Amino acid sequence: MFDLSRSVALHKSSMKQHDEKIIDGTMSGLMNLNDTVTWTAKHLFKQRRLKIKVTNFHRPEYFTDEQEAGDFKMMKHEHYFKPIENGTIMIDQFHFETLRGFIGKLVTKFYLEKYMTRLLKERNKMIKEVAESNLWKQYLS
């Protein structure tokens, strides 16, 4: 689960409905400490760019990626993994702030939080499906 969560190929596959592409940084394989990747994708009716950097890394318990450039004022995504008897519990903590003042806060509260939660659930569903299948090896190289 830890390695699948840092696979750029798996992330790209999980976001294919948004035509997500890597345009700079780690182009394949697994993200490691201080690695960056710049994504372009269509979200909320607009082509967007997001550059993230892995800022904290302790295999296999957690890693953190943070926005270096993009539409958010701040974005930090913490990934936690805990082994249990029959698998792994994966916990995402996703923190973000928007650039726009009062209107941005309203849009965040009534729309963007739900949108971002849905994206994370879609991504995590694919990670789970791949981990439970025989396809996982193709995402780790």
MDTraj code that builds the backbone (N, CA, C; nanometers):
import mdtraj as md
import numpy as np

residues = "MET PHE ASP LEU SER ARG SER VAL ALA LEU HIS LYS SER SER MET LYS GLN HIS ASP GLU LYS ILE ILE ASP GLY THR MET SER GLY LEU MET ASN LEU ASN ASP THR VAL THR TRP THR ALA LYS HIS LEU PHE LYS GLN ARG ARG LEU LYS ILE LYS VAL THR ASN PHE HIS ARG PRO GLU TYR PHE THR ASP GLU GLN GLU ALA GLY ASP PHE LYS MET MET LYS HIS GLU HIS TYR PHE LYS PRO ILE GLU ASN GLY THR ILE MET ILE ASP GLN PHE HIS PHE GLU THR LEU ARG GLY PHE ILE GLY LYS LEU VAL THR LYS PHE TYR LEU GLU LYS TYR MET THR ARG LEU LEU LYS GLU ARG ASN LYS MET ILE LYS GLU VAL ALA GLU SER ASN LEU TRP LYS GLN TYR LEU SER".split()
xyz = np.array([
    [0.0837, -0.1197, 0.0000],
    [0.0000, 0.0000, 0.0000],
    [0.0878, 0.1254, 0.0000],
    [0.1924, 0.1236, 0.0811],
    [0.2817, 0.2397, 0.0889],
    [0.3413, 0.2695, -0.0484],
    [0.3981, 0.1673, -0.1120],
    [0.4619, 0.1900, -0.2417],
    [0.3599, 0.2231, -0.3502],
    [0.2465, 0.1581, -0.3502],
    [0.1438, 0.1912, -0.4498],
    [0.0976, 0.3362, -0.4351],
    [0.0942, 0.3865, -0.3136],
    [0.0493, 0.5235, -0.2892],
    [0.1472, 0.6283, -0.3412],
    [0.2722, 0.5893, -0.3633],
    [0.3691, 0.6849, -0.4157],
    [0.4079, 0.6570, -0.5601],
    [0.3328, 0.5682, -0.6254],
    [0.3534, 0.5362, -0.7662],
    [0.2900, 0.6439, -0.8543],
    [0.3706, 0.7080, -0.9367],
    [0.3142, 0.8110, -1.0251],
    [0.2282, 0.7473, -1.1336],
    [0.2611, 0.6256, -1.1765],
    [0.1804, 0.5564, -1.2774],
    [0.0410, 0.5240, -1.2239],
    [0.0330, 0.4777, -1.1000],
    [-0.0969, 0.4465, -1.0415],
    [-0.1784, 0.5747, -1.0228],
    [-0.1130, 0.6807, -0.9756],
    [-0.1846, 0.8082, -0.9594],
    [-0.2413, 0.8544, -1.0938],
    [-0.1583, 0.8475, -1.1958],
    [-0.2023, 0.8886, -1.3302],
    [-0.3215, 0.8047, -1.3768],
    [-0.3156, 0.6736, -1.3554],
    [-0.4268, 0.5858, -1.3938],
    [-0.5538, 0.6187, -1.3164],
    [-0.5385, 0.6514, -1.1885],
    [-0.6566, 0.6795, -1.1057],
    [-0.7229, 0.8118, -1.1442],
    [-0.6514, 0.8980, -1.2132],
    [-0.7037, 1.0289, -1.2518],
    [-0.7213, 1.0421, -1.4031],
    [-0.7310, 0.9289, -1.4747],
    [-0.7373, 0.9349, -1.6211],
    [-0.8607, 1.0096, -1.6714],
    [-0.9698, 1.0094, -1.5954],
    [-1.0890, 1.0824, -1.6397],
    [-1.0650, 1.2332, -1.6418],
    [-0.9564, 1.2779, -1.5771],
    [-0.9210, 1.4203, -1.5762],
    [-0.8039, 1.4495, -1.6693],
    [-0.7662, 1.3485, -1.7498],
    [-0.6565, 1.3613, -1.8469],
    [-0.5287, 1.4105, -1.7790],
    [-0.4995, 1.3537, -1.6634],
    [-0.3827, 1.3945, -1.5855],
    [-0.2550, 1.3451, -1.6527],
    [-0.1576, 1.4351, -1.6650],
    [-0.0294, 1.4044, -1.7276],
    [0.0835, 1.4627, -1.6442],
    [0.1981, 1.3952, -1.6492],
    [0.3194, 1.4466, -1.5854],
    [0.3925, 1.5325, -1.6878],
    [0.4252, 1.6556, -1.6491],
    [0.4974, 1.7422, -1.7420],
    [0.6384, 1.7764, -1.6942],
    [0.6715, 1.7413, -1.5684],
    [0.8057, 1.7671, -1.5172],
    [0.8280, 1.6865, -1.3904],
    [0.9538, 1.6581, -1.3605],
    [0.9880, 1.5902, -1.2358],
    [0.9922, 1.4404, -1.2519],
    [0.9490, 1.3685, -1.1506],
    [0.9502, 1.2226, -1.1501],
    [0.8496, 1.1724, -1.2530],
    [0.9014, 1.1191, -1.3625],
    [0.8172, 1.0797, -1.4752],
    [0.7653, 0.9364, -1.4632],
    [0.8325, 0.8537, -1.3823],
    [0.7915, 0.7143, -1.3661],
    [0.8420, 0.6642, -1.2316],
    [0.7943, 0.5465, -1.1939],
    [0.8407, 0.4848, -1.0703],
    [0.7744, 0.5405, -0.9467],
    [0.8492, 0.5377, -0.8364],
    [0.7972, 0.5744, -0.7054],
    [0.8586, 0.7049, -0.6574],
    [0.7768, 0.7888, -0.5967],
    [0.8243, 0.9139, -0.5380],
    [0.9009, 0.8840, -0.4093],
    [1.0101, 0.9558, -0.3885],
    [1.0925, 0.9441, -0.2685],
    [1.1121, 1.0819, -0.2080],
    [1.1764, 1.0869, -0.0931],
    [1.2006, 1.2134, -0.0246],
    [1.2671, 1.3145, -0.1184],
    [1.2123, 1.4362, -0.1198],
    [1.2587, 1.5505, -0.1996],
    [1.2304, 1.5400, -0.3483],
    [1.1654, 1.4321, -0.3934],
    [1.1255, 1.4233, -0.5337],
    [1.0113, 1.5213, -0.5593],
    [1.0068, 1.5714, -0.6807],
    [0.8963, 1.6572, -0.7229],
    [0.8320, 1.5977, -0.8479],
    [0.7074, 1.6340, -0.8687],
    [0.6374, 1.6005, -0.9923],
    [0.5410, 1.7153, -1.0203],
    [0.5323, 1.7532, -1.1473],
    [0.4360, 1.8549, -1.1892],
    [0.3326, 1.7867, -1.2771],
    [0.2077, 1.7999, -1.2356],
    [0.0931, 1.7408, -1.3050],
    [0.0175, 1.8499, -1.3790],
    [-0.0422, 1.8130, -1.4901],
    [-0.1420, 1.8975, -1.5539],
    [-0.2670, 1.8108, -1.5716],
    [-0.3829, 1.8709, -1.5464],
    [-0.5082, 1.7961, -1.5545],
    [-0.6243, 1.8934, -1.5649],
    [-0.7364, 1.8405, -1.6113],
    [-0.8566, 1.9230, -1.6187],
    [-0.9401, 1.8965, -1.4942],
    [-0.9524, 2.0006, -1.4119],
    [-1.0345, 1.9951, -1.2906],
    [-1.1179, 2.1224, -1.2843],
    [-1.2442, 2.1060, -1.2495],
    [-1.3348, 2.2202, -1.2326],
    [-1.3346, 2.3098, -1.3560],
    [-1.3494, 2.2451, -1.4729],
    [-1.3696, 2.3131, -1.6017],
    [-1.2473, 2.3899, -1.6524],
    [-1.1298, 2.3599, -1.5997],
    [-1.0109, 2.4355, -1.6376],
    [-0.8881, 2.3447, -1.6339],
    [-0.7968, 2.3657, -1.7292],
    [-0.6692, 2.2948, -1.7257],
    [-0.5845, 2.3546, -1.6139],
    [-0.5323, 2.2698, -1.5262],
    [-0.4589, 2.3179, -1.4088],
    [-0.3242, 2.2487, -1.3995],
    [-0.2317, 2.3171, -1.3295],
    [-0.0996, 2.2610, -1.3009],
    [-0.0802, 2.2553, -1.1502],
    [-0.0148, 2.1482, -1.1065],
    [0.0163, 2.1321, -0.9650],
    [0.1539, 2.0680, -0.9545],
    [0.2440, 2.1371, -0.8876],
    [0.3767, 2.0814, -0.8599],
    [0.3817, 2.0448, -0.7121],
    [0.4132, 1.9177, -0.6863],
    [0.4236, 1.8722, -0.5480],
    [0.5646, 1.8211, -0.5206],
    [0.5995, 1.8205, -0.3923],
    [0.7285, 1.7700, -0.3472],
    [0.7056, 1.6796, -0.2266],
    [0.7752, 1.5668, -0.2234],
    [0.7698, 1.4793, -0.1068],
    [0.8597, 1.5414, -0.0006],
    [0.7999, 1.5840, 0.1098],
    [0.8723, 1.6607, 0.2120],
    [0.9008, 1.5822, 0.3392],
    [0.8350, 1.4688, 0.3558],
    [0.8547, 1.3871, 0.4737],
    [0.8381, 1.2424, 0.4300],
    [0.9243, 1.1538, 0.4791],
    [0.9236, 1.0175, 0.4279],
    [0.9791, 0.9233, 0.5330],
    [0.8972, 0.8300, 0.5774],
    [0.9428, 0.7279, 0.6715],
    [0.8771, 0.5963, 0.6321],
    [0.9448, 0.5218, 0.5463],
    [0.8919, 0.3962, 0.4940],
    [0.8898, 0.2911, 0.6046],
    [0.7833, 0.2189, 0.6229],
    [0.6564, 0.2154, 0.5504],
    [0.5405, 0.2811, 0.6248],
    [0.5698, 0.3713, 0.7217],
    [0.4620, 0.4267, 0.8048],
    [0.3934, 0.5499, 0.7464],
    [0.4689, 0.6405, 0.6857],
    [0.4045, 0.7622, 0.6340],
    [0.4954, 0.8362, 0.5368],
    [0.4301, 0.9189, 0.4565],
    [0.5010, 1.0188, 0.3773],
    [0.4069, 1.1363, 0.3555],
    [0.4667, 1.2496, 0.3248],
    [0.3904, 1.3726, 0.3045],
    [0.4324, 1.4343, 0.1730],
    [0.3348, 1.4817, 0.0965],
    [0.3668, 1.5634, -0.0206],
    [0.2978, 1.6981, -0.0043],
    [0.3657, 1.8020, -0.0527],
    [0.3145, 1.9384, -0.0394],
    [0.3261, 2.0126, -0.1718],
    [0.2323, 2.1045, -0.1929],
    [0.2342, 2.1870, -0.3126],
    [0.3542, 2.2812, -0.3099],
    [0.4235, 2.2863, -0.4233],
    [0.5275, 2.3874, -0.4429],
    [0.4776, 2.4978, -0.5355],
    [0.3882, 2.4625, -0.6261],
    [0.3269, 2.5604, -0.7161],
    [0.1912, 2.5059, -0.7594],
    [0.0935, 2.5953, -0.7708],
    [-0.0389, 2.5520, -0.8119],
    [-0.1461, 2.6490, -0.7688],
    [-0.2702, 2.6059, -0.7830],
    [-0.3849, 2.6927, -0.7574],
    [-0.4194, 2.7109, -0.6098],
    [-0.3694, 2.6236, -0.5249],
    [-0.3983, 2.6378, -0.3834],
    [-0.3052, 2.7410, -0.3204],
    [-0.3527, 2.8046, -0.2157],
    [-0.2645, 2.8880, -0.1347],
    [-0.1667, 2.7970, -0.0603],
    [-0.2193, 2.6806, -0.0145],
    [-0.1405, 2.5794, 0.0551],
    [-0.2080, 2.4451, 0.0331],
    [-0.1257, 2.3405, 0.0129],
    [-0.1777, 2.2047, 0.0015],
    [-0.0752, 2.1105, 0.0628],
    [-0.1217, 2.0289, 0.1571],
    [-0.0366, 1.9302, 0.2236],
    [-0.1158, 1.8007, 0.2334],
    [-0.0568, 1.6921, 0.1847],
    [-0.1233, 1.5619, 0.1831],
    [-0.0376, 1.4643, 0.2624],
    [-0.0910, 1.4212, 0.3769],
    [-0.0212, 1.3266, 0.4636],
    [-0.0809, 1.1874, 0.4438],
    [0.0065, 1.0888, 0.4236],
    [-0.0334, 0.9501, 0.3988],
    [0.0192, 0.8652, 0.5141],
    [-0.0697, 0.7953, 0.5850],
    [-0.0309, 0.7103, 0.6974],
    [-0.0736, 0.5657, 0.6692],
    [0.0088, 0.4710, 0.7137],
    [-0.0159, 0.3289, 0.6888],
    [0.0084, 0.2510, 0.8177],
    [-0.0877, 0.1659, 0.8515],
    [-0.0753, 0.0855, 0.9732],
    [-0.1092, -0.0588, 0.9387],
    [-0.0126, -0.1494, 0.9584],
    [-0.0431, -0.2905, 0.9321],
    [-0.1417, -0.3450, 1.0348],
    [-0.2335, -0.4267, 0.9875],
    [-0.3282, -0.4960, 1.0744],
    [-0.3275, -0.6437, 1.0342],
    [-0.3985, -0.7242, 1.1083],
    [-0.3947, -0.8694, 1.0886],
    [-0.4231, -0.9113, 0.9442],
    [-0.5210, -0.8522, 0.8803],
    [-0.5602, -0.8955, 0.7462],
    [-0.5286, -0.7917, 0.6380],
    [-0.4353, -0.7011, 0.6625],
    [-0.4022, -0.6025, 0.5593],
    [-0.3381, -0.4777, 0.6158],
    [-0.3802, -0.3654, 0.5630],
    [-0.3237, -0.2356, 0.5998],
    [-0.4349, -0.1326, 0.6102],
    [-0.4282, -0.0499, 0.7123],
    [-0.5174, 0.0657, 0.7204],
    [-0.4405, 0.1836, 0.6613],
    [-0.5036, 0.2523, 0.5685],
    [-0.4437, 0.3687, 0.5044],
    [-0.5266, 0.4910, 0.5433],
    [-0.4591, 0.5929, 0.5934],
    [-0.5274, 0.7157, 0.6358],
    [-0.4670, 0.8327, 0.5594],
    [-0.5519, 0.9105, 0.4951],
    [-0.5111, 1.0333, 0.4271],
    [-0.5566, 1.1518, 0.5096],
    [-0.4664, 1.2454, 0.5296],
    [-0.5044, 1.3754, 0.5834],
    [-0.4666, 1.4766, 0.4760],
    [-0.5680, 1.5417, 0.4235],
    [-0.5486, 1.6346, 0.3123],
    [-0.5880, 1.7742, 0.3593],
    [-0.4902, 1.8642, 0.3626],
    [-0.5125, 2.0009, 0.4094],
    [-0.4897, 2.0957, 0.2911],
    [-0.5799, 2.1917, 0.2753],
    [-0.5592, 2.2904, 0.1696],
    [-0.6280, 2.4210, 0.2060],
    [-0.5777, 2.5265, 0.1452],
    [-0.6399, 2.6585, 0.1545],
    [-0.6475, 2.7144, 0.0135],
    [-0.7536, 2.7897, -0.0135],
    [-0.7685, 2.8509, -0.1451],
    [-0.7095, 2.9917, -0.1453],
    [-0.6867, 3.0423, -0.2640],
    [-0.6243, 3.1735, -0.2796],
    [-0.7219, 3.2894, -0.2600],
    [-0.8469, 3.2671, -0.2868],
    [-0.9429, 3.3767, -0.2849],
    [-1.0064, 3.3921, -0.1469],
    [-1.0327, 3.5122, -0.1053],
    [-1.0842, 3.5456, 0.0271],
    [-1.2165, 3.4827, 0.0622],
    [-1.3144, 3.5651, 0.0933],
    [-1.4433, 3.5199, 0.1432],
    [-1.5140, 3.4285, 0.0436],
    [-1.5151, 3.4650, -0.0834],
    [-1.5824, 3.3826, -0.1851],
    [-1.5116, 3.2481, -0.1969],
    [-1.3787, 3.2491, -0.1903],
    [-1.3033, 3.1243, -0.1926],
    [-1.3401, 3.0334, -0.0771],
    [-1.3604, 3.0928, 0.0400],
    [-1.3991, 3.0126, 0.1571],
    [-1.5375, 2.9507, 0.1382],
    [-1.6297, 3.0244, 0.0781],
    [-1.7636, 2.9699, 0.0512],
    [-1.7572, 2.8556, -0.0499],
    [-1.6833, 2.8777, -0.1587],
    [-1.6685, 2.7738, -0.2613],
    [-1.6039, 2.6497, -0.1995],
    [-1.5029, 2.6696, -0.1162],
    [-1.4364, 2.5574, -0.0494],
    [-1.5358, 2.4803, 0.0361],
    [-1.6094, 2.5511, 0.1193],
    [-1.7015, 2.4862, 0.2134],
    [-1.8131, 2.4106, 0.1422],
    [-1.8701, 2.4705, 0.0384],
    [-1.9890, 2.4117, -0.0237],
    [-1.9613, 2.3279, -0.1472],
    [-1.8381, 2.3304, -0.1996],
    [-1.8111, 2.2529, -0.3195],
    [-1.6741, 2.1851, -0.3189],
    [-1.5680, 2.2591, -0.2984],
    [-1.4327, 2.2086, -0.3161],
    [-1.3972, 2.0972, -0.2179],
    [-1.4426, 2.1059, -0.0935],
    [-1.4144, 1.9990, 0.0029],
    [-1.4723, 1.8666, -0.0451],
    [-1.5955, 1.8688, -0.0958],
    [-1.6589, 1.7472, -0.1472],
    [-1.5869, 1.6970, -0.2719],
    [-1.5483, 1.7889, -0.3592],
    [-1.4786, 1.7529, -0.4824],
    [-1.3454, 1.6852, -0.4504],
    [-1.2668, 1.7427, -0.3603],
    [-1.1363, 1.6875, -0.3249],
    [-1.1520, 1.5541, -0.2522],
    [-1.2516, 1.5418, -0.1669],
    [-1.2781, 1.4153, -0.0977],
    [-1.3116, 1.3061, -0.1989],
    [-1.3924, 1.3395, -0.2987],
    [-1.4283, 1.2424, -0.4023],
    [-1.3039, 1.1978, -0.4804],
    [-1.2152, 1.2924, -0.5146],
    [-1.0918, 1.2561, -0.5858],
    [-1.0065, 1.1602, -0.5026],
    [-0.9915, 1.1894, -0.3739],
    [-0.9116, 1.1021, -0.2874],
    [-0.9744, 0.9636, -0.2755],
    [-1.1064, 0.9575, -0.2649],
    [-1.1742, 0.8280, -0.2561],
    [-1.1560, 0.7477, -0.3842],
    [-1.1636, 0.8155, -0.5007],
    [-1.1424, 0.7469, -0.6283],
    [-1.0011, 0.6907, -0.6347],
    [-0.9039, 0.7705, -0.5958],
    [-0.7641, 0.7283, -0.5978],
    [-0.7421, 0.6116, -0.5017],
    [-0.7946, 0.6222, -0.3806],
    [-0.7749, 0.5170, -0.2813],
    [-0.8474, 0.3885, -0.3181],
    [-0.9597, 0.4009, -0.3859],
    [-1.0310, 0.2820, -0.4331],
    [-0.9443, 0.2069, -0.5334],
    [-0.8800, 0.2797, -0.6222],
    [-0.7933, 0.2145, -0.7199],
    [-0.6713, 0.1519, -0.6526],
    [-0.6126, 0.2213, -0.5554],
    [-0.4987, 0.1640, -0.4820],
    [-0.5398, 0.0315, -0.4183],
    [-0.6565, 0.0289, -0.3550],
    [-0.7065, -0.0941, -0.2906],
    [-0.7270, -0.2044, -0.3939],
    [-0.7917, -0.1711, -0.5057],
    [-0.8184, -0.2713, -0.6090],
    [-0.6885, -0.3281, -0.6660],
    [-0.5920, -0.2429, -0.6925],
    [-0.4634, -0.2881, -0.7465],
    [-0.3898, -0.3735, -0.6435],
    [-0.3896, -0.3306, -0.5168],
    [-0.3202, -0.4053, -0.4113],
    [-0.3794, -0.5455, -0.3950],
    [-0.5085, -0.5600, -0.4169],
    [-0.5753, -0.6881, -0.3995],
    [-0.5762, -0.7727, -0.5270],
    [-0.5147, -0.7229, -0.6327],
    [-0.5114, -0.7944, -0.7602],
    [-0.3689, -0.8407, -0.7898],
    [-0.3519, -0.8980, -0.9060],
    [-0.2170, -0.9360, -0.9482],
    [-0.1549, -0.8279, -1.0366],
    [-0.2142, -0.7094, -1.0409],
    [-0.1638, -0.5999, -1.1245],
    [-0.0634, -0.5112, -1.0534],
    [-0.0471, -0.5273, -0.9225],
    [0.0312, -0.4323, -0.8428],
    [0.1758, -0.4203, -0.8883],
    [0.2353, -0.5278, -0.9398],
    [0.3769, -0.5222, -0.9788],
    [0.4028, -0.4213, -1.0900],
    [0.3077, -0.4042, -1.1809],
    [0.3284, -0.3123, -1.2926],
    [0.3381, -0.1665, -1.2476],
    [0.2884, -0.1350, -1.1284],
    [0.2922, 0.0023, -1.0789],
    [0.4130, 0.0320, -0.9898],
    [0.4937, -0.0685, -0.9632],
    [0.6058, -0.0494, -0.8716],
    [0.7405, -0.0363, -0.9419],
    [0.7414, -0.0362, -1.0732],
    [0.8694, -0.0226, -1.1438],
    [0.8815, 0.1095, -1.2150],
])
top = md.Topology()
chain = top.add_chain()
for i, resn in enumerate(residues, 1):
    res = top.add_residue(resn, chain, resSeq=i)
    for name in ("N", "CA", "C"):
        top.add_atom(name, md.element.get_by_symbol(name[0]), res)
traj = md.Trajectory(xyz[None], top)
